[in-house]
Amino acid sequence: MRTAAVAFAVALVAGLASCETAGDESAVAQRRIVYGTDDRREAFEVPAGPLLSLITDSSVALVPRSVIRSEGGRLVCDAPTWGEAGGLCAGEPFAEEPAAAFCSGVLVDWDLVLTASHCVHLLALQDFWVVFGYSYDSPGHLTARDADLATPRAIVSDALDPDGVEPRLDFAWIRLAHPVAPPRHPVSVRLLSAPLAVGDPLTAIGAVAGTPLKLDGGGKVRDARPDTLDYFIADTDTAHGSSGGGAFDSDLALAGVLARGGPDLAPTADGCNATVQVSDPAEAQEQFTYAGRAVEDLCRADPTASSLCRAHCGEPCQALAPQEEAGCSVGSARPDSLSPGIALGLAIAFGVAARRRRRAKRSRPAIPAVTASVRGRSRSSRGLRAARAWCRAPVRASRHGTGFATGNPRRRPIIDRHSHLKERP
């Protein structure tokens, strides 16, 4: 059954010959289009710098475990090509690349990934990887290695509203099993205190049609929806598989994550599918959930979920580094991790306590013969009286307990070789 579910998800996100629109909820994973010039670029075509780092270190792909494997330390995709999965016509872009990813996402805190909610409902958490470095460092060569596979642990918060509802949200926060380490790094987030405006430039990153991550630097905001601030509409060249991928403003702060859009493909008279081309950007249909809105909902549900929830986070808001988080009362530090200072303090405290117990044990008088005579109920009146007198003497309180109370003579404490007080019937 699980294999069938994985196969269904891969087929669903492959967009086989389907051309539903943004308003069609039955095809939530089918979307995207090319507006004007196709501006999508591979990672190896992006110069070294902040833009490339957004692709390789902060953006992720969600990939079914069944279609990715390790070979010599590098990851290899056992998935159909985009041309095969989409029934593409000859000459379509990226047709020869593997269509392995079913969605995209963005690292926003050291162990938190923001994506689209409809993505996390396609597969169970144990059935997919969160993959860093899902991009080409040269033609046909994936950057990703074994260490780039991250395990999703939980869905911390999400929202998925149907068509016709306002506000209409589509986001999910994935908690990773372990925080990432540099060079991986979370992006900063543009909050709702600085809403977008029509015409603002955007850079979009996503796994177009499930292929390795692409960057589109030619998008613009076409409708900011200032009255609801739930999502904005842009003319980015994105496609299914890009769902959950980020749209970044001119300062490279995360403005939103892709939720819905127009149809990707249109059938031709030759019986194959071609990418939909739209010449007028005013007809843009790509809809991005505001990242600031997702942060607000996360922090409202759990103010300790992330250091993004701290007061006076700033604009844009940046997650604190782990060493800073340890001293932040509203950060994402959780009880399953201790700072080095706390761990050292506990170790010293336990060591002092153990030393005191050893000293108390050496100073306590040993009475093996008397204890034996009590246990054996010796008839020697002198020995029995001595034993009872000793046992009934007050016992100095220790940090593990107090002296015993006198009472029923048939329930007397016995002091054994481990120096603990016990009762016997």
JORATA-V115335 format. One record per residue. SS is DSSP state (~ for helix, > for strand, _ for the rest). Layout:
BEGIN
ss=SS
ss=SS
END
This chain:
BEGIN
ss=_
ss=~
ss=~
ss=~
ss=~
ss=~
ss=~
ss=~
ss=~
ss=~
ss=~
ss=~
ss=~
ss=~
ss=_
ss=_
ss=_
ss=_
ss=_
ss=_
ss=_
ss=_
ss=_
ss=_
ss=~
ss=~
ss=~
ss=_
ss=_
ss=_
ss=_
ss=>
ss=>
ss=>
ss=>
ss=_
ss=_
ss=_
ss=_
ss=>
ss=>
ss=>
ss=~
ss=~
ss=~
ss=_
ss=_
ss=_
ss=_
ss=~
ss=~
ss=~
ss=~
ss=~
ss=~
ss=~
ss=~
ss=~
ss=>
ss=>
ss=>
ss=>
ss=>
ss=>
ss=~
ss=~
ss=~
ss=>
ss=>
ss=>
ss=>
ss=_
ss=_
ss=>
ss=>
ss=>
ss=>
ss=_
ss=_
ss=_
ss=>
ss=~
ss=~
ss=~
ss=~
ss=~
ss=_
ss=>
ss=_
ss=_
ss=_
ss=_
ss=_
ss=_
ss=_
ss=_
ss=_
ss=>
ss=_
ss=_
ss=>
ss=>
ss=>
ss=>
ss=>
ss=>
ss=>
ss=>
ss=>
ss=_
ss=_
ss=>
ss=>
ss=>
ss=>
ss=_
ss=~
ss=~
ss=~
ss=~
ss=_
ss=_
ss=_
ss=_
ss=~
ss=~
ss=~
ss=>
ss=>
ss=>
ss=>
ss=>
ss=_
ss=_
ss=_
ss=>
ss=>
ss=>
ss=_
ss=_
ss=>
ss=>
ss=_
ss=_
ss=>
ss=~
ss=~
ss=~
ss=>
ss=>
ss=_
ss=>
ss=>
ss=>
ss=>
ss=>
ss=>
ss=>
ss=>
ss=>
ss=_
ss=_
ss=_
ss=_
ss=_
ss=_
ss=_
ss=_
ss=_
ss=>
ss=>
ss=>
ss=>
ss=>
ss=>
ss=>
ss=_
ss=_
ss=_
ss=_
ss=_
ss=_
ss=_
ss=_
ss=_
ss=_
ss=_
ss=_
ss=>
ss=_
ss=_
ss=~
ss=~
ss=~
ss=_
ss=_
ss=_
ss=_
ss=_
ss=_
ss=>
ss=>
ss=>
ss=>
ss=>
ss=>
ss=_
ss=~
ss=~
ss=~
ss=_
ss=_
ss=_
ss=>
ss=>
ss=>
ss=>
ss=>
ss=>
ss=>
ss=>
ss=>
ss=>
ss=_
ss=_
ss=_
ss=_
ss=_
ss=_
ss=_
ss=>
ss=>
ss=>
ss=>
ss=_
ss=_
ss=_
ss=>
ss=>
ss=_
ss=_
ss=_
ss=_
ss=_
ss=_
ss=>
ss=>
ss=>
ss=_
ss=_
ss=_
ss=_
ss=_
ss=>
ss=>
ss=>
ss=>
ss=>
ss=>
ss=>
ss=_
ss=_
ss=_
ss=_
ss=>
ss=>
ss=>
ss=_
ss=_
ss=_
ss=_
ss=_
ss=>
ss=>
ss=>
ss=_
ss=>
ss=>
ss=_
ss=_
ss=~
ss=~
ss=~
ss=_
ss=_
ss=>
ss=>
ss=>
ss=>
ss=>
ss=~
ss=~
ss=~
ss=~
ss=~
ss=~
ss=~
ss=~
ss=~
ss=~
ss=~
ss=_
ss=_
ss=_
ss=_
ss=_
ss=~
ss=~
ss=~
ss=_
ss=_
ss=_
ss=_
ss=_
ss=_
ss=_
ss=>
ss=_
ss=_
ss=_
ss=_
ss=~
ss=~
ss=~
ss=~
ss=_
ss=_
ss=_
ss=_
ss=_
ss=_
ss=_
ss=_
ss=_
ss=_
ss=_
ss=_
ss=_
ss=_
ss=~
ss=~
ss=~
ss=~
ss=~
ss=~
ss=~
ss=~
ss=~
ss=~
ss=~
ss=~
ss=~
ss=~
ss=~
ss=~
ss=~
ss=~
ss=~
ss=~
ss=~
ss=~
ss=~
ss=~
ss=_
ss=_
ss=_
ss=_
ss=~
ss=~
ss=~
ss=~
ss=~
ss=~
ss=~
ss=~
ss=_
ss=_
ss=_
ss=_
ss=_
ss=~
ss=~
ss=~
ss=~
ss=~
ss=~
ss=~
ss=~
ss=~
ss=~
ss=~
ss=~
ss=_
ss=_
ss=_
ss=_
ss=_
ss=>
ss=_
ss=_
ss=>
ss=_
ss=_
ss=_
ss=_
ss=_
ss=_
ss=_
ss=_
ss=_
ss=_
ss=_
ss=>
ss=>
ss=>
ss=_
ss=_
ss=_
ss=_
ss=_
ss=>
ss=>
ss=>
ss=_
ss=_
END
